[in-house]
């Protein structure tokens, strides 16, 4: 029986501690364990399986599903109309009257990936919704998804401390920072300009495991903001000196157009073809658009791209 293969005792204890005091340390501990856990997800009956398999699933038995079988999770609907994905730490956390046609055991981070792949359909994940509920909203899950993606990059092979730092630099400059500015627009620019390096270090903290530091300091980042016209503002961000090598983004030009409330994001990168200007789009797409000129002509080059 699958119950014998899943032991989330440590997770359940961490959840109870968090529910009791809601302190940051207890939350971090709970998430650390949860992100490594196997959880139980209620599902609809898989399509195109034999009656014998259907019966085994309904009895809670372990079943090896055919390759490419589509799994449709059962969702909870909130009073607001939003939907949530329920996950459980153990089979006995599902009340008999709430049992679904089937259940599947899967890594919690796979649940995160599933939700982030269809963000318009599901707004949050709820852990043990009928016994000691913990609600994980979109912002929490986005942070978990960032760690999942970084872990995926690292898992392709062993990396050194320096390689991890390089991955973190590009993750911040080409993904996390542009995403923040596209979402928060003018307020995002103001926060970046006011807090500068201290603000950027928060992105690195999301990427690095607890207790590990990037080694970056706030003063390693240099910002300059230019109001080029009544409607056009450009912020130049120089990343730490160690980013000036092949494969890394070393400088960013982020542009805020007040009249149209648009964000434009350009990254200068060292590639095997030389220094290039790339544009990051609001949907996360990244494309190289032009060779980078000398430092003194970069602003003009970005303006021409606008």
PEVEN-V803562 format. One record per backbone hydrogen bond with DSSP energy under -1.0 kcal/mol. NH is the residue of the N-H (numbers start at 1). CO is the residue of the C=O. If there is no record, write none. Layout:
nh = (NH/NH)
co = (CO/CO)
This chain:
nh = (4/5/12/13/14/15/16/17/18/19/20/21/22/27/28/29/30/31/32/33/34/35/36/37/39/40/41/43/44/54/55/56/57/58/59/60/61/69/74/76/78/81/84/85/87/88/93/94/98/99/102/104/106/108/111/112/113/114/115/116/117/118/121/122/123/125/126/127/128/131/134/136/141/142/143/144/145/146/147/148/149/150/151/152/153/154/155/157/164/165/166/167/168/169/170/171/172/173/174/176/177/179/180/181/182/183/184/185/187/189/190/191/192/193/194/195/196/198/200/201/203/204/205/206/207/208/212/220/221/222/224/226/228/228/229/233/234/235/236/237/238/239/243/244/245/247/248/250/251/252/253/254/255/256/257/258/261/262/264/266/267/268/269/270/271/274/276/277/278/279/280/281/284/287/289/290/292/297/298/301/302/303/304/305/306)
co = (1/2/8/9/10/11/12/13/14/15/16/17/18/23/24/25/26/27/28/29/30/31/33/34/106/88/104/102/72/50/51/52/53/54/55/57/56/66/42/84/82/78/76/124/126/40/90/91/95/96/43/41/39/37/107/108/109/110/111/112/113/115/118/118/83/136/85/134/87/128/127/125/137/138/139/140/141/142/143/144/145/146/147/148/149/150/151/154/160/161/162/163/164/165/166/167/168/169/170/171/172/175/176/177/178/179/180/181/184/185/186/187/188/189/190/191/192/195/196/197/200/200/201/202/203/204/209/217/218/238/236/234/226/232/232/256/226/254/224/252/222/250/240/241/243/270/245/268/268/237/266/235/264/233/262/231/257/257/255/253/278/251/276/248/274/271/269/290/267/287/265/285/281/279/277/277/275/294/295/297/298/299/300/301/302)
